[in-house]
Amino acid sequence: MHDGMEVEVKSGLLGDINLPLAQITDRFGVLLRDVLPPEEVRANAARHPERVAYPVRAVHRALAFAIDRPGTVVVGFGALALYGLPFFVEGQDTVLMDKNCREHQAAGAHRPSIVRQTGAVGEVWDLRHSGWKLRASEPHAALVQSLRLLWREEVAWHVQAIEGLDRRTVRAIQLVDASRRHLGLDPARVLRAARSQLNQRWICDVLAHSSPYADSPKETELRLLLGDVIQKYGLTLQEQVVVRRGKEIVTTLDLAIKEPRIGVMYDGAHHGEDRQWKKDAYINSMLVAEQWAPLRFTSVSLATAAAVVEEVVVKRLGITL
């Protein structure tokens, strides 16, 4: 990512074309096949404070609104969508800062939120998309703007209850993890961008708990859920651990507890597909053959992770309680 970069999307904006479109503005739309699935739109709307439904993807909305309004700056989650963040951006308002704004405009399915440009905009990058020009907050500034919404609890999503961390902080750790993993953001630069924008004790705590290795927000939750167990028994938790059987790579464990050789994985919805299920069964067998104890959790069983892992730790280490 860099100032002057091209915003690339799988299917871009379309204007005057003889095809049915999901309109974003009078000028721009996208093919109907490129909108979000209805169930995802409903779930996102249920979390929105005004129950606004956004069928068009965040990146398309940010592009259309910014191109239509030269001189404005895309901030927050909209900017993160432009940079390619794959999590948390859908269902969020697109917010533009405008130095000429005199009255706040509320967001809707076909209009952005427009607010007066302030120092919170941070460094601004010039971007391009298919020959059009637009502007957005630099990625670290955009992350801090999004974290401000989490801090004020204007944006929220479901997370597990985790000992020692409030849910607002867990969400922030997830967002920082995702931004580090998928956008390559630097914690030191996040901290600098957060000066005078966020509670410093809070952002330092968030960064201290964050990691650049979590492939998904659920992996972040899983890691945080196991924190007390790891500390209680003085164990070593490692992330993205490659397991080999001879020269063959068996799998990459989401989390590995080194001493008792416990491999912990989060299985998303695609693990229920026939081909993936068969692959997972093979992986489990190979892990056991290599003396690992594989533990898999899903969205349904995630809340039990700490208790289950502790039980296996105790048994494998022969600890008497």
C-alpha positions in Angstrom: 0.0 0.0 0.0 1.2 3.5 -0.8 0.1 7.0 -1.5 -1.1 7.2 -5.1 -2.1 3.5 -5.2 -4.7 1.9 -7.4 -7.7 0.5 -5.5 -8.3 -2.8 -7.2 -11.5 -4.8 -6.7 -12.6 -8.0 -8.3 -15.6 -6.3 -10.0 -15.5 -2.5 -10.2 -18.0 0.3 -10.4 -20.3 0.5 -13.5 -22.0 3.5 -14.9 -24.2 3.9 -17.9 -24.5 0.3 -19.0 -27.5 -1.7 -20.3 -27.5 -4.2 -17.5 -29.5 -4.5 -14.3 -27.4 -2.9 -11.5 -27.6 -2.5 -7.7 -27.5 1.3 -7.7 -25.2 3.1 -5.2 -25.7 6.6 -6.5 -27.4 8.0 -9.6 -24.0 7.7 -11.4 -22.7 4.3 -10.2 -23.8 0.8 -9.4 -22.5 -2.8 -9.4 -23.7 -6.0 -11.0 -26.4 -7.7 -8.9 -24.2 -10.8 -8.6 -21.6 -8.6 -6.7 -23.8 -7.6 -3.8 -23.7 -9.3 -0.4 -25.8 -12.4 0.4 -29.2 -11.4 1.8 -28.6 -13.2 5.1 -25.3 -11.3 5.6 -27.1 -8.0 4.9 -29.8 -8.8 7.5 -27.2 -9.8 10.1 -25.2 -6.6 9.5 -28.4 -4.4 9.6 -29.4 -6.0 13.0 -26.1 -4.7 14.4 -26.3 -1.2 12.9 -27.5 1.4 15.4 -30.1 2.7 12.9 -30.8 -0.7 11.4 -29.6 0.5 8.0 -29.2 -2.3 5.5 -26.2 -2.2 3.1 -26.5 -4.8 0.3 -23.6 -3.1 -1.7 -20.1 -3.9 -0.5 -18.2 -1.4 1.6 -15.5 -0.9 -1.0 -17.9 -0.2 -3.8 -19.8 2.3 -1.6 -16.6 4.1 -0.6 -15.5 4.3 -4.2 -18.8 5.6 -5.6 -19.4 8.2 -2.8 -15.8 9.5 -2.9 -15.5 9.8 -6.7 -18.9 11.6 -6.8 -17.6 14.1 -4.2 -14.1 15.4 -5.2 -12.1 16.9 -2.3 -13.7 14.8 0.4 -11.8 12.2 2.3 -12.9 8.6 3.1 -12.2 7.8 6.7 -12.6 4.9 9.2 -14.0 1.5 8.1 -14.7 2.9 4.5 -11.0 3.6 4.1 -10.0 0.2 5.5 -12.3 -1.3 2.9 -10.5 0.6 0.1 -7.2 -0.9 1.4 -8.6 -4.4 1.3 -9.4 -5.3 4.9 -11.5 -8.5 4.6 -13.2 -8.3 8.0 -15.5 -5.9 9.9 -16.1 -3.3 7.1 -19.4 -4.7 5.7 -22.5 -3.1 7.2 -20.6 0.0 8.4 -21.5 3.5 7.4 -19.3 5.1 4.7 -18.0 8.3 6.3 -16.5 11.2 4.3 -14.8 14.2 5.8 -15.4 17.5 4.0 -13.7 20.7 5.0 -16.7 22.6 3.5 -19.3 20.7 5.5 -21.6 22.9 7.5 -24.1 20.3 8.6 -23.7 16.7 9.3 -25.4 14.3 6.8 -26.5 11.0 8.2 -25.6 7.8 6.2 -28.0 5.7 4.3 -27.9 2.9 1.7 -27.4 5.5 -1.1 -25.6 8.2 0.7 -22.5 8.6 2.9 -22.2 10.2 6.2 -20.6 13.6 5.7 -18.9 15.3 8.6 -16.6 18.3 8.9 -13.0 17.6 8.3 -10.9 17.9 11.5 -7.4 16.9 12.7 -8.7 13.4 13.2 -8.4 12.9 9.4 -4.7 12.3 9.9 -2.4 11.9 6.8 -4.4 11.7 3.6 -3.5 9.6 0.6 -4.5 10.2 -3.0 -5.9 7.0 -4.6 -7.1 5.9 -8.0 -9.7 3.5 -9.4 -10.1 2.9 -13.1 -8.9 6.4 -13.9 -11.0 8.1 -11.3 -9.4 10.0 -8.4 -10.4 9.9 -4.7 -8.8 10.5 -1.3 -8.7 8.5 1.9 -7.1 8.6 5.3 -3.7 6.8 5.4 -4.3 3.2 6.7 -3.0 3.7 10.3 -5.1 6.8 10.7 -8.1 4.9 9.2 -7.6 2.2 11.8 -7.5 4.7 14.7 -10.7 6.3 13.4 -12.3 2.9 13.4 -11.0 2.2 16.9 -12.6 5.4 18.1 -16.0 4.1 17.0 -15.3 0.9 19.0 -14.2 2.9 22.0 -17.4 5.0 21.9 -19.4 1.7 21.3 -21.0 3.2 18.2 -19.9 0.0 16.4 -20.1 -3.4 17.9 -20.3 -7.1 17.1 -20.7 -10.3 19.1 -17.6 -11.6 21.0 -17.1 -14.1 23.7 -16.8 -13.1 27.3 -13.0 -13.2 28.1 -11.6 -13.0 31.6 -9.8 -9.7 32.3 -10.9 -8.0 29.0 -14.2 -6.1 28.3 -15.9 -6.8 25.1 -15.0 -3.4 23.6 -11.3 -4.2 24.1 -11.7 -7.7 22.6 -13.3 -6.2 19.5 -10.4 -3.7 19.2 -7.8 -6.4 19.5 -9.6 -8.3 16.7 -9.6 -5.2 14.5 -5.9 -4.5 15.2 -5.0 -8.2 14.6 -6.8 -8.2 11.2 -5.2 -4.9 10.2 -1.7 -6.2 11.1 -2.3 -9.6 9.4 -4.0 -8.5 6.2 -2.8 -4.9 5.7 0.6 -5.2 7.3 0.1 -2.3 9.7 2.8 -1.4 12.2 1.8 -1.1 15.9 4.3 1.7 16.5 2.7 3.7 13.8 -0.8 2.9 15.1 0.3 4.3 18.5 1.6 7.5 16.9 -1.6 7.9 14.9 -3.6 7.4 18.1 -2.0 10.4 20.0 -4.7 12.8 21.0 -7.3 10.6 19.3 -7.6 7.6 21.7 -7.3 6.9 25.4 -3.5 6.0 25.6 -3.8 3.4 28.3 -6.5 1.6 26.4 -4.7 1.6 23.0 -1.5 0.5 24.7 -3.4 -2.4 26.3 -5.0 -3.3 22.9 -1.7 -3.3 21.1 0.0 -5.3 23.9 -2.6 -8.1 23.4 -2.5 -8.0 19.6 -0.7 -10.3 17.2 0.1 -10.3 13.5 -0.6 -14.0 13.0 -4.3 -14.5 13.4 -5.9 -15.3 10.0 -9.4 -14.5 11.3 -11.1 -12.7 14.1 -12.3 -16.0 15.6 -8.6 -17.1 15.9 -8.0 -13.9 17.8 -10.9 -14.8 20.2 -9.6 -18.3 20.6 -6.1 -17.1 21.5 -7.5 -14.6 24.0 -9.8 -17.3 25.5 -6.8 -19.5 26.2 -4.7 -16.8 27.9 -5.7 -17.7 31.4 -5.0 -21.4 30.9 -1.6 -20.7 29.4 -0.6 -18.4 32.3 -2.1 -20.7 35.0 0.1 -23.7 34.0 3.1 -21.7 32.7 2.8 -23.0 29.2 4.0 -21.7 25.8 1.4 -20.7 23.2 2.6 -20.4 19.6 0.7 -19.3 16.5 0.7 -20.6 12.9 2.8 -23.7 13.7 3.7 -25.9 10.8 3.5 -29.7 11.6 5.5 -32.1 9.4 5.4 -35.8 9.0 8.6 -36.7 7.4 8.9 -34.3 4.4 5.1 -33.8 4.2 3.5 -30.7 5.7 0.5 -32.1 7.5 -1.1 -28.7 8.4 -0.5 -25.3 10.0 -2.0 -25.2 13.4 -3.8 -22.0 14.3 -2.4 -22.3 17.9 -0.1 -24.8 19.4 0.5 -25.4 23.2 4.1 -26.5 23.1 4.7 -28.5 26.2 1.7 -30.9 26.1 1.7 -30.9 22.2 -1.9 -29.7 21.9 -3.0 -28.2 18.5 -5.9 -25.9 18.7 -7.8 -24.8 15.5 -10.8 -22.7 14.7 -13.0 -24.2 11.9 -15.2 -21.8 10.0 -18.3 -22.7 7.9 -16.3 -24.1 5.0 -15.0 -26.9 7.2 -18.5 -28.4 7.0 -18.1 -29.0 3.2 -17.6 -32.7 2.2 -14.1 -32.2 0.7 -12.8 -30.1 3.6 -14.3 -32.5 6.2 -12.5 -35.4 4.7 -9.2 -33.4 4.6 -9.7 -32.4 8.3 -10.2 -36.1 9.2 -6.9 -37.0 7.5 -5.1 -34.1 9.2 -6.4 -35.2 12.6 -5.1 -38.7 12.1 -1.7 -37.5 11.0 -1.5 -35.1 14.0 -2.3 -38.0 16.4 0.4 -40.1 14.7 2.8 -37.3 15.5 1.7 -37.3 19.1 -0.3 -34.1 18.9 -3.8 -33.8 20.5 -5.9 -31.9 17.9 -8.7 -29.8 19.2 -11.1 -28.1 16.8 -13.6 -25.5 17.8 -16.5 -23.8 15.8 -18.7 -20.8 16.5 -21.0 -23.1 18.4 -18.3 -24.6 20.7 -15.9 -21.6 21.0 -17.2 -20.6 24.4 -16.0 -24.0 25.8 -12.5 -23.7 24.5 -10.8 -22.7 27.7 -12.4 -25.4 29.8 -11.8 -28.2 27.2 -8.1 -27.1 26.6 -7.5 -27.0 30.4 -8.9 -30.5 30.8 -6.6 -31.9 28.0 -3.6 -30.0 29.4 -4.1 -31.6 32.9 -4.5 -35.1 31.4 -1.5 -34.9 29.1 0.8 -33.4 31.7 -0.4 -35.7 34.4 -1.3 -32.8 36.7 -3.2 -33.8 39.9 -5.8 -31.2 40.9 
